[in-house]
């Protein structure tokens, strides 16, 4: 594909390389995005006659005229072609990841591989000059203003301090915090670029390695590692350092681990990537997942207190909010797929942010402090419902009751708040209804008795009722079940408009306030109250994932979903509603497509539109990696793209209920091959697969390594 901005990062450890080929630079820091600085990365191929060419991350040397880019889940490869110098070169950077292997996934390093080979056939009939010399040198060096460079026997070394003040962009240097860069506390960091095989010593701040194209392809391998032992974040009023410091005490120890365990690390890395490359997922899906996964990783923080207590959170991209509940509601598909323990850890953290009114905060704080909500207004019903649905999904998906018994009192408070927010007892909350869709019309974001929140609140009360049964609280179980049952009746009686549900029941703007200005809304009737919306069925996905009864008319939900897709579809996806024609959120399109798959509607090829948007947005000097919003908003470097991992569930129609010991499969395609990642034995590296083939008029389905599901009933 054409070169575009992208990033590679490590789970929770922040070491990030933000490649910007159109700006001809790389942004890098041991503390990751928004705490990084620009660098000139020169990977230069120089021949004896003085001809030279470099990958597009330096302004100091001429760049390859032809550059390709290729993704895998854990890496990126840039491929340059030069007929003038008669060579083809690759720069491959790998960021290893393997589910539930903590040390492998968090260790702050990358493998860097550079290969070069002679080019004899030219490019588009452009001939390679016969008189070209075949000898030369590879020059590898990194220059940046903020770091003090030195040459050591181990490799190229950089020492620098990172001001602990988050920076959203190149011009806005002090986004949050009250300290200036000059006066801010600082974290001392070290980086080391070391050859994989000892013995290649740099000189004068660079590796200069001999090339001999007459000898055929040549390969050079390095480890690029980072380390900081400083306190880097404060959460629950406690200073915290990176988790990797528990086992890796210096950058030299990081390099030693990466070098000594390389064979095992890369084997596991290949096994993980094979879950995607060996599947029937299209190349578009594979590229979108890889690009989005790395944008998710660059937002993650995994730290420990001085007492050793773990803290995991995810920044909300450029907004920098820690573990925003509505964002994690989407991201949790990743945790269910690969690392449920991280979801449980986040649930443990959220209960500390339960508000006196009985609802949940929107976030845990912003930037490098997670001591309480930073967002300017609450989203009482929405975030409370999100928490309950995530608690329910974690329980049914994993079979673990630990979180329930720890946090049922929190569930009780949140469910009681949701029930009380429906003052008319029609199943639709009419207070606490401002939601996360912050660039939408007032009807979508602010209305009382929203269809979106009515359905989500009903789903949450439904789930809370089952949670109550599991702990023996029959009174609340019955009460919440009754409250949940009101919504479907009211929805069909008052919101159904023939081929879709209205956005809200209460169309009046009287008494509603713009949450950003504090002013009363000027309009008397909410424009777009009767529009087609992509959010109607949003709250149902976790019930569908676990095979739980929703109590809604799913045939009407299906009709509503198809109609809303038709009426709100633009070039890159659907707008919030047919009345919001400028605002597209890619993650919410993906979520809607997954609900559609469970309702028997195949819209999974719409990913081609979403990927086209990411390519268009990032093929320029200021790209911003995964961008969730089209132009009007700026949700960039955003983690929410990993919502896309839900395709592994939705394409199979996978429903998992380990409590009821049941698994249901209903693939949307007659021919497919997809991994059942929820049942993988990660330690033993054994993965079950679903294979569907068509033989004559019959669809043949089989499960490879079905023994991993032997304790469950498969339907």
ABEGO torsion letter per residue (X at the ends): XBBBBBBBBBBGAGBBBBBBAAAGBBBBBAAEBGABBBBBBBBBBBBAAGBBBBBBABAABBBBABBBBBBBAABBBBBBBBAAAGBBBBBBBBBBBBBGBAAAAABBBBBBBBBBBBBAAEBGGBBBBAABBABEBBBBBBBBAABBBBBBAAEBBBBBBBBBBBBABAABABABEABBAAABBBBBBBBBBBBABBGBBBBGGBBBBBBBAAAEBBBBBBBBBBBBABBABBBGGBBBBBAAAAABABAAAAAAAAAAAAAAAAAAAAAAAAAAAABABBAAAAAAAAAAAAAAAAABBBBBBAAGBBBBBBBBEAAGBBGBAAAAAAAAAAAAAABAAAAAAAAAAAAAABBAAGBBBABAEBEABBAEBABABBBAAAAAAAAAAAAAAAAAAAGBAAAAAAAAAAAAAAAAAAAAABAAGAGBBABGABBABAABBAAAAABBGBAAAAAAAAAAAAAAAAAAAAAGBAAAAAAAAAAAAAAAAAAAAAABAGABBBABABABABGBBBAAAGBBBABABBBGAABBBAAAAAAAAAAAAAGBBAGBBAAAAAAAAAAAAAAABBAAEBBABAABAABBBAAAAAAAAAAAAAAGBBAAAAAAAAAAAAAAAABBABAGEBBABBGABABBGBAAAAAAAAAAAAAAGBBBBAAAGBBBBBBABABBBBBBAAABBAAAGBBBBBBBBBBEABBBBBBBGAAAAAABBBX
